[in-house]
Amino acid sequence: MARKRAKTRSTGNTVVDENIVYPTLKYRFDDYQKEYVRSIKNTPVTMVDAKSGTGKTTLAVYMGLKMLAEEKVDKIVYLRYVDDKYLQNGFLTGDLDEKTYRLFRPFRDALDECNVTDKEFRKLAEDERIELTTDTDWRGGNLKGAFLIIDE
């Protein structure tokens, strides 16, 4: 069943309606990145092992947002493993967003690269169209209709 679309409005480089954010990137893909995007489009599972700074997370988030906007998926689940370095921080002050900001920073940086505002991100999270979680919190989660990004 098709979802009724609300009127769209423009906010900078993204077009937004009530439930959809269309991502944009300001750079061209190199051959490696084109192959990575092709793999995400054409296969159910894509694994990538590349150097730091090659755009792995950014391209995965970009494709997830694009597929979300095209209604090919229902939500994006970003799953991050909690490493020993993060656990050694001990007690962190602040609310949950402040405590987890560093853990989910790669995802937030990728959203910035895709020209998604904090307001748009919060709306998608509130509507449960984006879920940020850890391997320990994900147990029993449902992946039906999800675009899953497992990061380091």
Solvent accessible surface area in square Angstrom, and as a share of the most:
residue,aa,sasa,rsa
1,M,243,1.08
2,A,93,0.72
3,R,97,0.36
4,K,191,0.81
5,R,124,0.45
6,A,46,0.36
7,K,194,0.82
8,T,81,0.47
9,R,133,0.48
10,S,87,0.56
11,T,44,0.26
12,G,73,0.70
13,N,81,0.42
14,T,1,0.01
15,V,63,0.36
16,V,9,0.05
17,D,11,0.06
18,E,109,0.49
19,N,42,0.22
20,I,6,0.03
21,V,8,0.05
22,Y,76,0.29
23,P,14,0.09
24,T,48,0.28
25,L,32,0.16
26,K,160,0.68
27,Y,86,0.33
28,R,229,0.83
29,F,48,0.20
30,D,78,0.41
31,D,114,0.59
32,Y,90,0.34
33,Q,20,0.09
34,K,94,0.40
35,E,97,0.43
36,Y,20,0.08
37,V,13,0.07
38,R,118,0.43
39,S,29,0.19
40,I,18,0.09
41,K,113,0.48
42,N,111,0.57
43,T,63,0.37
44,P,139,0.88
45,V,104,0.60
46,T,44,0.26
47,M,176,0.79
48,V,55,0.32
49,D,142,0.74
50,A,31,0.24
51,K,164,0.70
52,S,111,0.72
53,G,79,0.76
54,T,43,0.25
55,G,18,0.17
56,K,45,0.19
57,T,26,0.15
58,T,19,0.11
59,L,1,0.00
60,A,9,0.07
61,V,0,0.00
62,Y,34,0.13
63,M,3,0.01
64,G,0,0.00
65,L,0,0.00
66,K,65,0.28
67,M,35,0.16
68,L,5,0.03
69,A,3,0.03
70,E,78,0.35
71,E,61,0.27
72,K,138,0.58
73,V,16,0.09
74,D,82,0.42
75,K,39,0.16
76,I,0,0.00
77,V,0,0.00
78,Y,0,0.00
79,L,12,0.06
80,R,39,0.14
81,Y,101,0.38
82,V,35,0.20
83,D,76,0.39
84,D,103,0.53
85,K,162,0.68
86,Y,39,0.15
87,L,113,0.56
88,Q,148,0.66
89,N,53,0.27
90,G,52,0.50
91,F,170,0.71
92,L,54,0.27
93,T,110,0.64
94,G,42,0.40
95,D,87,0.45
96,L,132,0.65
97,D,59,0.31
98,E,111,0.50
99,K,57,0.24
100,T,32,0.19
101,Y,92,0.35
102,R,140,0.51
103,L,11,0.06
104,F,15,0.06
105,R,123,0.45
106,P,42,0.27
107,F,0,0.00
108,R,42,0.15
109,D,64,0.33
110,A,1,0.01
111,L,4,0.02
112,D,99,0.51
113,E,84,0.37
114,C,0,0.00
115,N,34,0.18
116,V,5,0.03
117,T,64,0.37
118,D,79,0.41
119,K,157,0.67
120,E,12,0.05
121,F,9,0.04
122,R,110,0.40
123,K,80,0.34
124,L,2,0.01
125,A,39,0.30
126,E,132,0.59
127,D,50,0.26
128,E,134,0.60
129,R,20,0.07
130,I,5,0.03
131,E,60,0.27
132,L,43,0.21
133,T,11,0.06
134,T,10,0.06
135,D,52,0.27
136,T,102,0.60
137,D,110,0.57
138,W,37,0.13
139,R,226,0.82
140,G,83,0.80
141,G,34,0.33
142,N,97,0.50
143,L,80,0.40
144,K,171,0.72
145,G,33,0.32
146,A,24,0.18
147,F,23,0.10
148,L,65,0.32
149,I,13,0.07
150,I,99,0.50
151,D,14,0.07
152,E,152,0.68
